[in-house]
Amino acid sequence: MVEVDGIPVLLIRHRGEVFAVAARCPHMGAPLKSGRITEDGYLVCPWHRSAFSLRTGDVAQWTPWPPGVGKVLGALRREHALPVYPVQVDKGRIWIGMP
């Protein structure tokens, strides 16, 4: 995790590409640093298992965990995409575009 302009950002290398995404889940703000990356490029929140595209931040799954209770937890906050930031790698340096 790095901080850019006061915003915590996760840098993730997946299949030779570098991605920069928000470090906290948009559901309830849980840290994503312990999340897992799926083979097809989704970051899965370790808390409620919401899944987000590394490339676009789009939601693939919203709070499916724990079973039964996940739907209630998901209703506490409506579905939101994970913020993603443009990345450029140049001569071993990583540049992150921030809003």
C-alpha positions as CSV (number, residue, x, y, z in Angstrom):
1,M,0.0,0.0,0.0
2,V,1.1,3.5,-0.8
3,E,-0.4,6.9,0.0
4,V,-0.8,9.4,-2.8
5,D,-2.0,12.9,-2.0
6,G,-3.3,11.5,1.3
7,I,-5.3,8.7,-0.4
8,P,-4.3,5.1,0.5
9,V,-3.8,3.1,-2.7
10,L,-3.1,-0.5,-3.3
11,L,-0.6,-1.3,-6.0
12,I,-1.2,-4.8,-7.5
13,R,0.8,-6.7,-10.1
14,H,-1.3,-9.2,-11.9
15,R,-0.3,-11.1,-15.0
16,G,2.5,-8.6,-15.8
17,E,0.3,-5.5,-15.4
18,V,0.3,-3.0,-12.6
19,F,-3.0,-1.8,-11.2
20,A,-3.7,1.0,-8.7
21,V,-7.0,0.7,-6.7
22,A,-8.5,2.2,-3.6
23,A,-7.1,0.5,-0.5
24,R,-10.5,0.3,1.2
25,C,-13.6,-1.6,0.2
26,P,-16.5,0.7,-0.9
27,H,-18.9,-1.4,1.0
28,M,-17.9,-0.6,4.6
29,G,-14.4,0.7,4.3
30,A,-12.6,-2.5,5.3
31,P,-9.0,-2.7,4.3
32,L,-8.4,-4.7,1.0
33,K,-4.7,-5.3,1.5
34,S,-5.4,-8.9,2.6
35,G,-7.8,-9.5,-0.3
36,R,-7.2,-12.2,-2.9
37,I,-6.8,-11.7,-6.6
38,T,-8.7,-14.2,-8.8
39,E,-7.2,-15.7,-12.0
40,D,-9.5,-13.5,-14.1
41,G,-8.4,-10.2,-12.5
42,Y,-10.8,-9.5,-9.7
43,L,-9.9,-8.3,-6.2
44,V,-12.0,-10.0,-3.5
45,C,-12.6,-8.3,-0.2
46,P,-11.5,-10.5,2.7
47,W,-14.4,-9.3,4.9
48,H,-17.6,-9.8,2.9
49,R,-16.2,-11.2,-0.3
50,S,-17.3,-8.4,-2.6
51,A,-15.4,-8.7,-5.9
52,F,-14.1,-5.8,-8.1
53,S,-12.4,-5.7,-11.5
54,L,-8.8,-4.5,-11.2
55,R,-9.1,-2.9,-14.6
56,T,-12.4,-1.0,-14.2
57,G,-13.4,-1.3,-10.5
58,D,-16.8,-2.7,-11.6
59,V,-18.6,-4.9,-9.1
60,A,-18.7,-8.6,-10.0
61,Q,-20.2,-9.6,-6.7
62,W,-21.6,-7.5,-3.8
63,T,-21.4,-8.8,-0.2
64,P,-22.1,-12.5,-0.7
65,W,-20.6,-13.4,2.7
66,P,-21.6,-14.6,5.3
67,P,-24.4,-16.6,3.7
68,G,-27.8,-15.2,4.3
69,V,-26.5,-12.2,6.3
70,G,-24.5,-10.9,3.3
71,K,-27.6,-9.6,1.6
72,V,-28.5,-7.7,4.7
73,L,-25.0,-6.3,4.9
74,G,-25.1,-5.4,1.3
75,A,-28.3,-3.4,1.8
76,L,-26.6,-1.2,4.5
77,R,-24.7,0.4,1.6
78,R,-25.7,0.3,-2.0
79,E,-23.4,-1.3,-4.6
80,H,-20.4,1.0,-5.5
81,A,-17.5,0.4,-7.8
82,L,-14.0,0.3,-6.4
83,P,-12.1,3.5,-7.4
84,V,-9.2,2.6,-9.8
85,Y,-6.5,5.0,-10.9
86,P,-4.5,5.1,-14.1
87,V,-1.0,3.7,-13.9
88,Q,2.1,4.3,-16.0
89,V,5.3,2.4,-15.5
90,D,8.4,4.2,-16.8
91,K,12.0,3.2,-16.3
92,G,11.1,1.3,-13.1
93,R,9.0,4.0,-11.6
94,I,5.3,3.8,-11.1
95,W,3.2,6.9,-11.8
96,I,-0.4,7.0,-10.5
97,G,-2.9,9.5,-11.9
98,M,-5.1,10.9,-9.1
99,P,-8.3,12.9,-9.5
